[in-house]
Amino acid sequence: MSVNYHAFQNRGVFFSTHEEVCRQWREEFTEYDPERAARILHLKTDEGHLYLTCLGRLYRLRLSDGVLERQEGEEWTQELYFNESMSIYHLLHYTRDVPVISGKWVPSHSIDGVISRNPEVRDPLLAPFAAKYEGKTEELKAACLAAGGKAVAAGDAAYEFEVFPQIHLRLVFWDRDEDFPAQVQVLADQCVTDFVHYETLGCMIADLLDLLQ
């Protein structure tokens, strides 16, 4: 099964819909001491919150009860989606004391030595995305630039995105040719599991693809 399967299932699903999971993670971070995460991840805090950015959006963790909120204009909302919530909670939970960024890019499905994708099974996130942009490479480039991507040399179009300051993803697109349909691959740092669980990648990929669509 693709590591992206559960993230695909939870696209557009509010975090609060998963009542037990929501309760567990909020309890995990109730009365949270932000000192360690703030030091390792270089995050800002105030008396009641820990702040961080994800895909260019500002979030805060309410230290008293573990609730995540996203800034919407001048207001804050706790109506977050499942994938964005899990990405943030996992970052704060799984980050090691001395995390490493290797600089070596590897396919997201092979992270941590786990081959988490059957090549015979259509990836529920990547395959539809590739089909959407088949024959539309210039449209994809425009979408990537609009979403803050930085062009890199690979495929027919490739862009690097900052999910968190410590976690970047690279999207590589090959348009159709006479032998193959359009294909897309997402690369991550080989040591990304110093910051998150490998399954967290599906959540981050889902949110990135949503941003590009």
C-alpha positions in Angstrom: 0.0 0.0 0.0 1.2 3.5 -0.8 2.4 5.6 2.2 0.2 8.3 0.7 -3.0 6.2 1.0 -4.2 7.4 4.4 -3.3 11.0 3.6 -5.4 10.6 0.4 -8.3 9.3 2.5 -8.1 12.3 4.8 -7.8 15.1 2.2 -10.5 17.7 3.1 -11.3 16.0 6.4 -11.3 18.2 9.5 -9.0 17.0 12.3 -11.9 17.2 14.8 -13.8 14.6 12.7 -11.4 12.0 14.1 -12.5 12.5 17.6 -10.3 10.0 19.4 -7.2 10.9 17.4 -7.9 14.6 18.0 -8.3 14.0 21.7 -5.2 11.9 22.0 -2.9 14.5 20.3 -4.4 17.4 22.2 -3.9 15.6 25.5 -0.3 14.8 24.4 0.4 18.5 24.2 -1.7 19.8 27.1 0.5 21.8 29.4 3.3 21.5 26.9 6.7 22.8 27.7 7.9 24.4 24.4 11.5 24.9 25.4 13.0 21.8 23.7 11.1 22.2 20.4 11.8 26.0 20.4 15.5 25.4 20.9 15.9 22.6 18.3 13.6 24.0 15.7 14.3 27.7 16.3 10.6 28.5 17.0 9.1 31.5 18.7 7.0 31.3 21.8 5.1 33.7 24.1 3.4 33.1 27.4 0.6 30.9 25.9 1.7 29.7 22.5 4.4 28.1 20.4 4.5 29.4 16.8 5.6 27.7 13.6 5.1 27.9 9.8 4.0 25.2 7.5 3.8 25.7 3.7 4.0 29.4 4.2 1.1 29.6 6.7 1.4 30.6 10.3 0.3 28.3 13.1 0.4 28.3 16.8 0.1 25.6 19.5 -1.9 26.6 22.5 0.2 25.4 25.4 -2.6 25.1 27.9 -4.6 22.5 26.1 -2.6 21.4 23.0 -5.0 22.9 20.5 -3.5 23.9 17.1 -4.6 27.1 15.4 -4.0 28.6 12.0 -3.9 32.3 11.3 -6.6 33.5 9.0 -6.2 37.2 8.3 -6.4 38.9 11.7 -8.1 35.9 13.4 -7.1 32.4 14.4 -9.0 29.2 13.6 -8.8 25.8 15.2 -10.7 24.2 12.3 -7.7 22.6 10.8 -7.6 19.6 8.4 -6.3 16.2 9.4 -3.2 16.2 7.3 -1.9 19.7 8.3 -2.6 18.9 12.0 -0.7 15.6 11.9 2.2 17.2 10.1 2.7 19.7 12.9 2.0 17.4 15.8 4.4 14.8 14.3 7.1 17.5 13.9 6.9 18.5 17.5 6.7 14.9 18.7 9.2 13.1 16.6 12.1 15.6 16.2 15.2 14.2 17.7 17.5 16.0 20.1 20.1 16.4 17.4 18.4 16.1 14.0 20.4 15.9 10.8 19.7 17.3 7.4 21.8 15.2 5.0 21.4 17.1 1.8 20.8 13.8 -0.1 17.4 13.7 -1.9 15.6 10.3 -2.1 12.1 9.3 -3.3 9.5 9.8 -0.5 8.3 6.2 -0.8 11.8 4.8 0.1 12.4 6.9 3.2 13.9 5.1 6.3 14.6 2.0 4.3 10.9 1.2 4.1 9.7 0.5 0.5 6.2 1.7 1.1 4.9 1.7 -2.4 3.9 -1.2 -4.6 5.0 -0.1 -8.2 2.0 -2.1 -9.5 -0.5 0.0 -7.5 -1.5 3.5 -8.7 -0.5 6.1 -6.2 -3.7 7.8 -5.0 -2.0 11.2 -4.7 0.7 11.4 -7.3 -1.0 9.6 -10.2 -4.0 11.9 -10.4 -1.8 14.9 -10.0 0.4 13.8 -12.9 -2.6 13.2 -15.1 -4.0 16.6 -14.3 -0.9 18.3 -15.6 -0.2 16.0 -18.5 0.6 18.2 -21.5 0.4 21.3 -19.3 4.0 21.6 -18.1 3.9 25.4 -18.3 0.8 25.6 -16.2 2.5 23.4 -13.6 5.5 25.7 -13.6 3.3 28.7 -13.0 1.4 27.0 -10.2 4.7 26.0 -8.5 6.1 29.5 -8.7 2.8 31.0 -7.3 3.1 28.5 -4.4 6.6 29.7 -3.5 8.5 26.9 -5.2 12.1 27.4 -6.3 13.0 25.8 -9.7 15.7 23.1 -9.6 17.2 21.1 -12.5 15.4 17.8 -13.0 12.7 16.3 -15.2 10.6 18.5 -17.4 9.7 20.7 -14.4 11.1 20.5 -10.8 10.6 22.7 -7.8 11.6 22.7 -4.2 9.2 23.8 -1.5 9.6 24.6 2.2 7.1 22.7 4.2 8.8 23.5 7.5 12.2 25.4 7.6 13.9 22.1 8.4 11.8 20.0 5.9 11.8 20.7 2.2 10.2 18.6 -0.5 11.1 18.5 -4.2 8.5 17.8 -6.8 9.8 16.4 -10.1 7.5 16.2 -13.2 8.0 14.3 -16.4 5.4 15.1 -19.1 4.1 12.3 -21.4 6.1 11.0 -24.3 5.6 8.3 -26.9 6.3 5.6 -24.3 5.0 6.8 -21.0 2.2 8.9 -19.5 3.1 11.9 -17.4 4.7 11.0 -14.1 5.5 12.9 -10.9 7.8 12.1 -8.0 8.3 13.8 -4.6 11.8 13.7 -3.1 12.7 14.3 0.6 15.9 14.5 2.6 17.2 11.1 3.4 17.2 12.0 7.1 13.7 13.5 7.2 12.7 10.9 9.8 15.0 12.8 12.2 12.0 15.3 12.3 8.9 13.3 11.5 7.5 9.8 11.1 7.9 8.5 7.5 4.1 8.3 7.2 4.0 12.0 7.9 5.4 12.5 4.4 2.0 11.5 2.9 0.3 14.3 4.9 2.8 16.8 3.8 2.7 15.7 0.1 -1.1 15.8 0.2 -1.1 19.4 1.4 1.6 20.4 -1.1 -0.4 19.0 -4.0 -3.6 20.7 -2.7 -1.7 24.0 -2.7 -0.7 23.4 -6.3 -4.3 22.7 -7.4 
